[in-house]
Amino acid sequence: MEPGDSAHGALAWPKAAAGLSESITEFESSGELSCVNQETVEKLTEGLISHYLPDLKQLKTALQELTQNQVVLLDTLEQQIAKFRECHLVLDINALFTEAKCYHDKLVNIRREMVTLHEKTSRLKKRALKLQQQRRKDELEHEQRREKELERERQLIAKPAKLV
């Protein structure tokens, strides 16, 4: 019987099993190990191998295919995880850009306010300088008027005539 011949193996199986049972009974009755028919053992082994070998080969092929599919699936999963992380990084970067734009707008507003305040302080300084100059001018004019009045009063005060 050939190992790949499954139809004959299926028919040979009961015959081999019958021969085995005879051998076993001989083995049990005699108590010796040499009573087992070697040819029967070989035929049973061949029958068993020919019966299960095609299924085992199919299972081996199926397991190899499953293993390959698992490897492909793991690779795909790792790629998806990498894409997912990249998307999160992009979202984080977008959030940072949004935050940076917000802070840039705040800085522009602060700069605008500083320019406005600088202009106001410059105008106030000019006004203060003009007021100070006007006050000094007014004080000087007031002082000059006072001196003129004092001079006029001195001139108006009668002077004693000199006796010569």
C-alpha positions as CSV (number, residue, x, y, z in Angstrom):
1,M,0.0,0.0,0.0
2,E,1.3,3.5,-1.0
3,P,1.2,6.4,1.5
4,G,-0.5,8.7,-1.0
5,D,-3.2,6.1,-1.9
6,S,-6.0,7.1,0.4
7,A,-8.8,5.0,-1.2
8,H,-6.8,1.7,-0.8
9,G,-5.6,2.9,2.6
10,A,-9.1,3.3,3.8
11,L,-9.9,-0.3,2.7
12,A,-6.6,-1.7,4.0
13,W,-7.1,-0.1,7.4
14,P,-9.7,-2.6,8.7
15,K,-7.6,-5.5,7.4
16,A,-4.5,-4.2,9.1
17,A,-6.5,-3.6,12.3
18,A,-7.7,-7.2,12.2
19,G,-4.1,-8.4,11.8
20,L,-3.1,-6.2,14.6
21,S,-5.7,-7.6,16.9
22,E,-4.5,-11.1,16.1
23,S,-1.0,-10.0,16.9
24,I,-2.1,-8.4,20.1
25,T,-3.9,-11.5,21.2
26,E,-0.8,-13.5,20.5
27,F,1.2,-10.9,22.3
28,E,-1.1,-11.0,25.3
29,S,-1.3,-14.8,25.4
30,S,2.4,-15.5,25.0
31,G,3.7,-12.6,27.0
32,E,6.5,-12.1,24.6
33,L,7.4,-9.1,22.5
34,S,8.5,-11.0,19.5
35,C,5.0,-12.3,18.6
36,V,4.0,-9.0,17.0
37,N,4.0,-9.3,13.3
38,Q,6.5,-6.7,11.9
39,E,4.7,-6.6,8.5
40,T,1.4,-5.8,10.2
41,V,3.0,-3.0,12.1
42,E,4.5,-1.5,8.9
43,K,1.2,-1.8,7.1
44,L,-0.7,-0.1,9.9
45,T,2.0,2.6,10.1
46,E,1.7,3.2,6.3
47,G,-2.0,3.2,6.5
48,L,-2.1,5.7,9.3
49,I,0.5,7.9,7.6
50,S,-1.3,7.7,4.3
51,H,-4.6,8.5,6.0
52,Y,-3.5,11.5,7.9
53,L,-0.6,12.8,5.8
54,P,-2.6,14.7,3.2
55,D,-4.7,16.4,5.9
56,L,-1.5,17.3,7.8
57,K,0.1,18.7,4.7
58,Q,-3.0,20.8,4.1
59,L,-3.0,21.9,7.7
60,K,0.7,22.8,7.4
61,T,0.0,24.9,4.2
62,A,-3.0,26.5,5.9
63,L,-0.9,27.4,9.0
64,Q,1.9,28.8,6.8
65,E,-0.7,30.9,5.0
66,L,-2.2,32.0,8.3
67,T,1.2,33.0,9.6
68,Q,2.0,35.0,6.5
69,N,-1.4,36.7,6.8
70,Q,-0.6,37.5,10.4
71,V,2.7,39.0,9.4
72,V,1.0,41.1,6.7
73,L,-1.7,42.1,9.2
74,L,0.9,43.1,11.8
75,D,2.8,45.2,9.3
76,T,-0.4,46.9,8.2
77,L,-1.3,47.5,11.8
78,E,2.1,49.0,12.5
79,Q,1.7,51.3,9.5
80,Q,-1.7,52.4,10.7
81,I,-0.4,53.1,14.2
82,A,2.4,55.2,12.6
83,K,-0.1,57.1,10.5
84,F,-2.3,57.6,13.6
85,R,0.7,59.0,15.5
86,E,1.6,61.2,12.6
87,C,-2.0,62.5,12.5
88,H,-1.8,63.3,16.2
89,L,1.5,65.1,15.6
90,V,-0.1,67.1,12.8
91,L,-3.0,68.0,15.1
92,D,-0.5,69.0,17.8
93,I,1.4,71.1,15.3
94,N,-1.8,72.7,14.1
95,A,-2.7,73.5,17.7
96,L,0.8,75.1,18.1
97,F,0.3,77.1,15.0
98,T,-3.1,78.3,16.2
99,E,-1.6,79.2,19.6
100,A,1.3,81.0,17.9
101,K,-1.1,83.0,15.7
102,C,-3.0,84.0,18.8
103,Y,0.2,85.1,20.6
104,H,1.3,86.9,17.4
105,D,-2.0,88.8,17.3
106,K,-1.5,89.7,21.0
107,L,2.0,91.0,20.3
108,V,0.7,93.1,17.4
109,N,-1.9,94.6,19.6
110,I,0.6,95.3,22.4
111,R,3.0,96.9,19.8
112,R,0.1,99.0,18.5
113,E,-0.8,100.1,22.1
114,M,2.9,100.9,22.7
115,V,3.1,103.1,19.6
116,T,-0.1,104.9,20.6
117,L,1.2,105.4,24.2
118,H,4.6,106.6,22.8
119,E,2.7,109.1,20.6
120,K,0.6,110.3,23.5
121,T,3.6,110.7,25.8
122,S,5.5,112.6,23.0
123,R,2.6,115.0,22.6
124,L,2.3,115.4,26.4
125,K,6.1,116.1,26.7
126,K,5.8,118.7,23.9
127,R,2.8,120.3,25.6
128,A,4.6,120.2,29.0
129,L,7.7,121.8,27.4
130,K,5.5,124.5,25.8
131,L,3.7,125.1,29.0
132,Q,7.0,125.3,30.9
133,Q,8.3,127.8,28.3
134,Q,5.1,129.8,28.5
135,R,5.3,129.9,32.3
136,R,8.9,131.0,32.2
137,K,8.0,133.6,29.6
138,D,5.0,134.8,31.7
139,E,7.2,134.9,34.9
140,L,9.9,136.8,33.0
141,E,7.3,139.3,31.7
142,H,5.8,139.6,35.1
143,E,9.2,140.2,36.6
144,Q,10.0,142.8,34.0
145,R,6.7,144.6,34.6
146,R,7.3,144.5,38.3
147,E,10.8,146.0,37.8
148,K,9.4,148.6,35.5
149,E,6.7,149.4,38.1
150,L,9.3,149.6,40.8
151,E,11.5,151.8,38.6
152,R,8.5,154.0,37.8
153,E,7.6,154.3,41.5
154,R,11.2,155.3,42.2
155,Q,11.0,157.9,39.6
156,L,7.7,159.1,41.0
157,I,9.0,159.4,44.5
158,A,10.0,162.9,45.1
159,K,13.6,163.4,45.4
160,P,14.8,166.1,47.8
161,A,16.4,168.9,46.0
162,K,20.0,169.4,46.5
163,L,21.0,172.6,47.9
164,V,23.9,173.9,46.2
